[in-house]
Amino acid sequence: MVTITIDGIAKTYPKGTTYETIAEEYQSLYNGMIALVLENGKIRELMKPANKDCVLSFLTLKDTIGHKTYVRTALMTLIKAAQDVLGADKVQKMKVEFVIGQGYYLDVKMDEKLTDETVKQIGRRMREMVEADLPITKKSYPLEEAKEIFKMQNMKDKEKLFRYRRSSFVNVYCLDGYYDYYYGYMLPSTGYLKCYDVMLYENGILLLIPGMENPDKLSYFEPKEKLFHTLKTSSLWGEMMGIDSVGDLNDTICQGTMNDMILVQEALQERRIGEIAEEIVKRGNVKFVLIAGPSSSGKTTFSHRLSIQLRSYGMKPHPIALDDYFVDREKTPRDENGDYNFECLEAIDIEQFNSDMNRLLQGETIELPKFNFKTGKREYNGNYKKLGPEDILVIEGIHGLNPKTTHSMPDESKFKIYISALTSLNIDEHNRIPTTDGRLLRRMVRDARTRGASAKRTIGMWPSVRRGEEQYIFPFQESADEMFNSVLIYELAVLKQYAEPLLFSITEEEPEFYEAKRLLKFLEYFQGIDSHNVPSNSICREFIGGSCFQV
């Protein structure tokens, strides 16, 4: 027998009882479905047997890691269902590419065109598998044996990935005779998939999953055509460079052709910035370029590079930060915890901003403010501005796309740009890299370099940053005139060297340890590269240092 302590109460169970069986006893006490357990503080899957005395607690679909476990299980079940319907030998590629709202987009490459009826068949097969409650098993295989399994299933991307694996063993999941590798945890069976939907989207399959807040209810799917097009373009760039996955990137590094790849990637971004500048100039009456995007998107470097492109057309761009229009500290709204809420729109003096911009439009001379973050006051230091025929203001701030921010400014005078680091590189075809992971690593490296902030602090505040983005930025992204993806296909191989020492500084006793451990495991997939070949005007330089701009 083993003694399991839950909520301070000890109970005995036969040794080998699965955590799934124990979780069933306590499920009624939880609002969300239990997905994982914490065994003495360590995350364990429900299929794991209890073999020793421990303290146990539960993680549900309302926890980030529990929700990701649900997504992973649904993706594996969908891929297996698709192979059953389409025929594994007929599918050349099935890649989990990116997230559109609460939908996970899978690009399917095969000789025949994917149809709505075919996707409905896949959905029906997936439902059959869910109703059958098929077990998902996990086994650790010697590395060479695992590579042989993937070779037999024609998973060349996984063969390539594990060519650089340092560990001698690989955890492989099996579902009804189908084997796969996943970066993260899995539910014990298909029966746990209570809520999802499958639909045809563009030329691929969209798997709809409920959000963490309401894990039992699917939200209405709202197509995001601009975002999809931007993500798809980045994927095509990767294919053009022959880099579709981390294994491809590692090959490029080890073959010594990394410098050329960096230059091509930077050239592609510069061309895109040039296209946006050309569009602004073509409009003819744009006076305000509004740039918004989530944290660590590279907004500052982008605004500098866009300004240079605008200057090449004879324009005279002037940078303005919306943050300079912060209300004085004592007038800043507070959140539910009583802390200052610098993310909300009310933290900006919108009326003063609109008044100043409209006066500029009317040909008046105004004095622009500068916010002093030390004193918490807006200051005026003689920065006078008047707009001539070629003058254009490049305005950066998280609320730039919110129509309330520029409510009294003429629409024809505004050009809105949404920028984000939308990761297009995958670990392998079935394991995508979350956009938030790339941005978190960017911010961690930059905060340590410029603010002396620890990785513990950056990780600790990240959930609050993400909530602000969900509320104030993402709802307005489709209203942008143009979107720009600031991610660089090589950047994680560069950030690895800077991020790993910061993450290792977090100790096991600290609550941020498990996120640090997860990120360290993630970075293990990458071969690291030196940063000396990264150009000084690269967006990457905003985070690692050495930029030719004041960032």
C-alpha positions in Angstrom: 0.0 0.0 0.0 1.0 3.6 -0.5 -0.1 6.7 1.5 -1.4 9.6 -0.5 -2.0 12.9 1.2 -4.5 15.2 -0.5 -5.6 18.5 1.1 -3.9 17.5 4.3 -5.8 14.2 4.6 -3.9 10.9 4.2 -5.4 7.9 2.5 -4.0 4.5 1.5 -4.2 2.9 -1.9 -2.9 -0.3 -3.4 0.6 0.3 -4.8 0.3 0.8 -8.6 -3.1 2.5 -8.5 -3.1 5.1 -11.3 -3.4 8.8 -10.6 -6.4 8.7 -13.0 -8.3 6.4 -10.5 -7.4 8.7 -7.6 -8.4 11.8 -9.6 -11.9 10.3 -10.3 -12.6 10.2 -6.5 -11.9 14.0 -6.3 -13.3 15.2 -9.6 -16.6 16.4 -8.2 -14.7 18.9 -6.0 -13.3 20.7 -9.0 -14.9 23.0 -11.5 -12.7 22.0 -14.4 -11.8 18.5 -15.6 -8.6 17.1 -13.9 -5.9 16.7 -16.4 -2.7 16.2 -14.4 -1.5 15.8 -10.9 1.3 17.3 -8.8 3.2 14.5 -7.0 5.3 16.1 -4.3 5.2 19.3 -6.4 6.2 17.5 -9.6 3.9 17.3 -12.6 2.8 13.7 -13.4 0.4 12.4 -16.1 -2.8 10.6 -15.0 -1.7 7.3 -16.5 1.2 7.1 -14.1 0.9 4.6 -11.2 1.3 5.7 -7.6 4.4 3.7 -6.4 5.4 5.7 -3.3 4.0 7.8 -0.5 3.4 11.4 -1.6 1.5 14.6 -1.3 -0.9 15.0 -4.2 -2.7 17.9 -5.8 -4.6 18.3 -9.1 -4.3 20.5 -12.2 -7.4 21.0 -14.3 -8.2 22.4 -17.8 -8.4 25.8 -16.2 -4.7 25.7 -15.6 -2.4 26.6 -18.5 -0.5 23.3 -18.4 -3.7 21.3 -18.1 -5.2 23.1 -21.1 -2.1 22.5 -23.2 -2.4 18.8 -22.3 -5.9 18.7 -23.6 -4.9 20.5 -26.8 -2.0 18.0 -27.4 -4.3 15.0 -26.9 -6.9 16.4 -29.3 -4.2 17.0 -31.9 -2.9 13.5 -31.7 -6.4 12.1 -32.0 -7.2 14.3 -35.0 -3.9 13.3 -36.8 -4.7 9.6 -36.2 -8.3 10.1 -37.4 -7.1 11.9 -40.5 -4.6 9.1 -41.3 -7.4 6.6 -40.9 -9.6 8.4 -43.4 -7.1 9.7 -45.9 -4.6 6.8 -45.7 -1.2 7.3 -44.0 0.6 6.5 -47.3 -1.3 9.2 -49.2 -0.6 12.1 -46.8 2.8 13.7 -47.6 2.6 16.1 -44.8 0.3 17.1 -41.9 1.8 20.0 -40.0 0.3 21.8 -37.0 1.1 25.3 -38.2 -0.4 28.0 -36.0 -3.3 29.2 -33.9 -6.1 31.3 -35.2 -8.2 32.4 -32.2 -9.0 29.2 -30.4 -8.4 27.1 -33.5 -5.3 25.1 -34.3 -4.6 25.1 -38.1 -3.2 21.9 -39.7 -1.7 22.2 -43.2 -2.4 19.0 -45.1 -0.4 18.2 -48.2 -1.6 15.3 -50.4 -2.3 14.7 -54.1 -6.1 15.2 -53.8 -7.6 18.5 -52.7 -9.0 18.5 -49.2 -12.8 18.9 -49.3 -15.5 19.9 -46.7 -16.9 16.3 -46.9 -13.5 14.7 -46.3 -13.0 16.9 -43.2 -16.4 15.9 -42.0 -15.4 12.3 -42.4 -12.3 12.9 -40.4 -14.5 14.6 -37.7 -16.8 11.6 -37.6 -13.8 9.2 -37.3 -12.4 11.3 -34.4 -15.8 11.2 -32.7 -15.7 7.4 -33.0 -12.3 7.3 -31.3 -13.5 9.6 -28.5 -16.6 7.5 -27.9 -14.4 4.3 -27.9 -12.3 5.9 -25.1 -9.1 4.5 -26.6 -6.1 4.4 -24.3 -3.0 6.6 -24.9 0.1 4.8 -23.6 3.5 6.2 -23.0 6.8 4.3 -23.2 10.4 5.3 -23.0 12.4 3.9 -25.9 16.2 3.9 -26.5 17.0 6.7 -28.9 17.9 4.5 -31.9 14.8 2.4 -31.4 12.6 5.5 -31.3 14.1 6.8 -34.5 13.4 3.5 -36.2 9.7 3.8 -35.1 9.5 7.2 -36.7 11.3 6.1 -39.8 8.7 3.3 -40.3 6.0 5.9 -40.1 7.8 8.1 -42.5 8.3 10.9 -39.9 11.5 12.3 -41.4 11.1 15.5 -39.3 11.3 13.5 -36.1 14.3 11.5 -37.4 16.0 14.8 -38.1 15.1 16.3 -34.7 16.4 13.3 -32.7 19.7 13.4 -34.6 20.6 16.2 -32.2 19.1 14.6 -29.1 21.5 14.4 -26.2 19.4 12.1 -24.1 19.6 8.3 -24.6 15.9 7.7 -24.3 12.7 9.2 -25.9 9.2 9.1 -24.5 6.9 7.9 -27.3 3.0 7.9 -27.1 0.9 5.3 -28.8 -2.8 5.6 -29.8 -4.4 2.6 -31.5 -1.2 1.5 -33.2 -0.1 5.0 -34.2 3.1 6.3 -32.5 4.1 9.9 -32.1 6.4 12.1 -30.0 5.0 15.2 -28.2 6.8 18.0 -26.3 4.6 18.0 -23.2 2.1 15.9 -21.3 -0.8 13.8 -22.6 -4.2 12.7 -21.2 -4.6 8.9 -20.6 -7.3 8.3 -23.2 -9.4 9.8 -26.0 -12.5 9.8 -23.9 -11.3 12.9 -22.1 -12.0 15.0 -25.2 -15.5 16.2 -24.3 -15.5 19.5 -26.3 -13.9 20.3 -29.7 -14.9 20.7 -33.3 -13.2 20.1 -36.7 -13.7 22.1 -39.8 -12.2 22.9 -43.2 -10.4 26.2 -43.2 -8.6 27.5 -46.3 -6.7 24.4 -47.6 -6.3 22.7 -44.2 -8.0 21.5 -41.1 -9.0 23.7 -38.2 -9.3 22.0 -34.7 -11.4 24.2 -32.4 -10.7 23.9 -28.7 -12.4 25.7 -25.8 -10.4 28.4 -23.9 -9.1 27.9 -20.4 -11.8 30.2 -18.9 -14.7 28.1 -20.2 -13.2 24.6 -21.0 -16.6 23.1 -21.5 -17.8 25.5 -24.1 -16.6 26.3 -27.6 -16.5 30.0 -28.6 -17.9 31.2 -31.9 -15.1 31.0 -34.5 -14.3 34.3 -36.1 -12.0 34.1 -39.1 -8.9 36.3 -39.0 -7.9 36.6 -42.6 -5.1 39.2 -42.2 -3.5 37.2 -39.4 -3.8 33.9 -41.3 -2.2 35.5 -44.4 0.7 36.9 -42.3 1.3 33.5 -40.7 1.1 31.7 -44.0 3.6 34.1 -45.6 6.1 33.4 -42.8 5.6 29.6 -43.2 6.3 30.0 -47.0 9.5 32.0 -46.2 10.6 29.1 -44.0 9.9 26.6 -46.8 11.7 28.8 -49.3 14.8 28.7 -47.1 14.4 25.0 -46.5 13.8 25.5 -42.8 10.5 24.0 -41.7 11.4 22.6 -38.3 14.1 22.8 -35.6 15.8 19.8 -37.2 16.2 21.8 -40.4 17.6 24.8 -38.5 20.1 22.6 -36.7 21.2 21.1 -40.0 21.8 24.6 -41.4 23.8 25.5 -38.4 26.0 22.3 -38.5 26.5 22.6 -42.3 28.1 26.1 -41.8 25.6 27.9 -44.0 24.0 29.9 -41.2 25.4 33.3 -42.2 23.7 33.2 -45.6 20.4 32.1 -44.0 20.5 35.0 -41.5 21.1 37.5 -44.4 18.2 36.0 -46.4 15.8 36.2 -43.4 16.8 39.8 -42.7 16.4 40.7 -46.4 12.9 39.2 -46.4 12.0 41.3 -43.4 13.5 44.4 -44.9 11.6 43.9 -48.1 8.3 43.5 -46.2 9.1 46.8 -44.2 9.7 48.5 -47.6 6.4 47.2 -48.9 4.6 48.7 -45.9 6.4 52.0 -46.3 5.4 52.1 -50.0 1.8 51.5 -49.1 1.9 54.4 -46.6 3.3 56.8 -49.2 0.8 55.7 -51.9 -2.1 56.7 -49.6 -0.9 60.3 -50.0 -2.6 61.8 -46.9 -1.2 59.7 -44.1 0.1 61.8 -41.2 0.0 59.3 -38.4 1.4 55.8 -38.5 0.1 53.9 -35.5 2.1 50.8 -34.5 0.7 48.4 -31.9 1.5 44.9 -30.8 2.1 42.6 -27.7 5.1 42.7 -25.4 8.5 41.9 -27.0 7.3 42.2 -30.6 10.2 44.5 -31.6 8.0 47.5 -32.0 10.9 50.0 -31.4 13.3 48.5 -33.9 10.5 48.1 -36.4 9.5 51.8 -36.1 13.1 52.9 -36.7 13.5 50.7 -39.8 10.1 51.8 -41.1 11.2 55.4 -40.6 14.3 54.8 -42.7 12.2 53.3 -45.5 9.9 56.3 -45.3 12.9 58.6 -45.6 13.9 56.8 -48.7 10.7 58.1 -50.2 11.4 61.7 -49.2 9.2 61.6 -46.0 10.3 63.1 -42.7 9.2 60.6 -40.0 9.1 61.6 -36.3 8.8 59.0 -33.6 6.2 59.5 -30.8 5.5 57.1 -27.9 2.0 56.9 -26.6 3.5 56.2 -23.2 4.5 59.9 -23.1 0.8 60.6 -22.7 0.4 58.6 -19.5 -1.7 60.4 -16.9 0.2 61.5 -13.8 0.9 58.5 -11.5 -1.8 59.5 -8.9 -4.5 59.5 -11.6 -3.5 56.0 -12.9 -6.3 53.4 -12.5 -5.7 50.5 -10.2 -6.4 46.8 -10.8 -8.3 44.4 -8.6 -5.2 44.0 -6.4 -4.8 47.7 -5.8 -1.7 47.9 -8.1 -1.4 50.6 -10.8 -2.8 49.3 -14.1 -0.5 50.8 -16.7 -2.0 48.5 -19.4 -5.6 49.9 -19.5 -6.6 52.7 -21.9 -7.5 55.0 -19.0 -3.8 55.1 -18.1 -3.4 57.3 -21.2 -4.6 60.9 -21.5 -6.6 60.2 -24.7 -8.2 63.7 -24.9 -4.9 65.5 -24.7 -3.4 63.2 -27.3 -6.2 63.7 -29.7 -6.1 67.5 -29.1 -2.4 67.6 -29.9 -2.7 65.5 -33.0 -5.6 67.5 -34.4 -3.8 70.7 -33.8 -0.8 69.4 -35.7 -3.2 68.4 -38.6 -4.4 72.0 -38.6 -0.9 73.3 -39.1 -0.3 74.5 -35.5 2.9 74.2 -33.5 2.5 72.1 -30.4 4.9 71.1 -27.6 5.1 67.3 -27.2 5.3 65.9 -23.7 7.8 63.4 -22.2 6.7 61.2 -19.4 9.1 61.0 -16.5 8.8 57.4 -15.2 10.8 58.2 -12.1 8.6 61.1 -10.9 5.4 59.7 -12.4 4.7 63.1 -14.1 4.3 64.3 -17.7 6.9 67.0 -18.5 7.3 69.5 -21.2 11.0 70.2 -22.2 10.7 72.3 -25.3 10.1 69.6 -27.9 8.0 71.7 -30.3 6.6 70.1 -33.5 4.9 71.4 -36.6 3.9 69.2 -39.5 5.2 70.2 -43.0 4.1 68.5 -46.2 6.6 65.6 -45.9 6.4 65.2 -42.1 4.8 62.1 -40.7 4.4 60.9 -37.1 5.3 57.3 -36.3 3.4 56.6 -33.1 4.1 53.5 -31.0 1.9 52.2 -28.2 -0.1 49.1 -27.2 -3.4 51.0 -27.7 -2.6 52.3 -31.2 -5.2 50.1 -32.9 -8.0 50.8 -30.5 -10.4 53.3 -32.2 -11.0 55.1 -28.9 -7.3 56.1 -28.9 -7.7 58.2 -32.0 -11.4 58.8 -31.8 -11.4 62.4 -33.1 -8.6 62.1 -35.7 -9.7 61.7 -39.4 -9.5 58.1 -40.6 -7.7 59.1 -43.8 -4.9 60.6 -41.8 -4.2 57.3 -40.0 -2.3 54.1 -41.1 -2.5 51.2 -38.6 0.2 48.5 -38.3 -0.1 45.4 -36.1 3.3 43.8 -35.2 3.9 40.6 -33.4 6.5 37.8 -33.2 4.4 35.0 -34.8 6.6 31.9 -34.6 6.4 29.9 -37.8 9.1 27.4 -37.0 8.0 24.1 -35.5 9.8 21.6 -33.3 8.5 19.0 -35.7 5.4 18.7 -37.8 3.1 17.9 -34.8 4.8 20.1 -32.2 4.4 23.8 -32.8 6.3 26.5 -30.9 3.9 28.8 -29.1 4.3 32.4 -30.1 4.2 33.3 -26.4 7.3 31.2 -25.7 9.4 33.1 -28.2 8.2 36.5 -26.8 8.8 35.4 -23.2 12.4 34.5 -24.0 12.9 37.7 -25.9 11.6 39.7 -22.9 13.6 37.7 -20.3 16.9 38.4 -22.1 16.1 42.1 -22.7 14.9 42.7 -19.1 18.0 41.1 -17.7 20.2 43.2 -19.9 18.5 46.6 -19.7 16.7 46.5 -16.3 18.6 44.0 -14.3 15.4 42.0 -13.9 15.7 38.3 -13.0 14.2 35.5 -15.1 12.1 34.8 -12.0 10.5 38.3 -12.1 9.9 38.2 -15.9 8.2 34.7 -15.6 6.2 35.8 -12.6 4.7 38.9 -14.3 4.2 37.2 -17.6 0.6 36.0 -16.9 -0.4 39.6 -16.1 1.2 40.9 -19.3 -0.7 38.2 -21.3 -4.0 39.2 -19.7 -3.4 42.8 -20.8 -2.6 41.7 -24.3 -5.8 39.6 -24.5 -7.9 42.5 -23.3 -6.3 45.5 -25.0 -4.4 44.4 -28.1 -5.6 41.2 -29.7 -9.2 42.3 -30.2 -8.1 45.0 -32.6 -5.5 43.2 -34.6 -7.7 42.6 -37.7 -8.4 46.3 -37.9 -4.8 47.0 -38.9 -4.1 48.2 -42.4 -1.0 46.0 -42.5 0.5 43.3 -40.3 4.2 42.6 -39.7 5.7 39.4 -38.3 8.9 40.3 -36.5 10.0 36.8 -35.7 13.3 35.6 -37.1 13.6 32.0 -38.0 17.1 31.8 -36.4 16.5 33.8 -33.3 15.9 31.0 -30.8 19.3 29.5 -31.6 20.8 32.9 -30.7 18.6 33.6 -27.6 19.5 30.2 -26.2 23.0 31.3 -25.0 21.5 34.4 -23.3 18.4 32.7 -21.8 19.8 29.5 -20.4 22.0 31.0 -17.6 19.0 33.2 -16.5 16.7 30.2 -16.3 19.2 28.1 -14.4 19.3 30.8 -11.7 15.7 29.8 -10.7 15.8 27.3 -7.9 13.5 24.3 -7.3 11.9 26.0 -4.2 10.6 28.9 -6.3 7.1 28.8 -8.0 8.6 29.8 -11.3 10.9 26.7 -11.4 8.6 24.5 -13.5 8.2 27.1 -16.2 12.0 27.6 -16.2 12.5 23.9 -16.4 10.0 23.6 -19.3 11.8 26.4 -21.2 15.2 24.9 -20.6 14.0 21.6 -22.0 12.6 23.4 -25.0 15.9 25.2 -25.7 17.7 21.8 -25.6 16.2 21.1 -29.1 18.3 23.9 -30.6 21.9 24.0 -31.5 23.2 27.4 -30.3 24.9 30.0 -32.5 27.0 33.0 -31.8 25.4 36.4 -32.3 28.3 38.1 -34.1 26.6 37.5 -37.6 23.4 39.1 -36.5 23.2 42.6 -38.3 23.2 45.7 -36.0 19.8 46.8 -37.3 18.1 43.4 -36.7 15.1 43.2 -34.5 17.0 40.5 -32.6 19.4 43.2 -31.4 16.6 44.9 -29.5 16.8 42.0 -27.1 20.4 40.7 -27.1 22.0 44.2 -27.4 24.3 45.7 -30.0 21.6 47.5 -31.9 22.5 50.6 -34.1 19.2 52.1 -32.9 18.4 53.5 -29.5 16.2 50.7 -28.2 
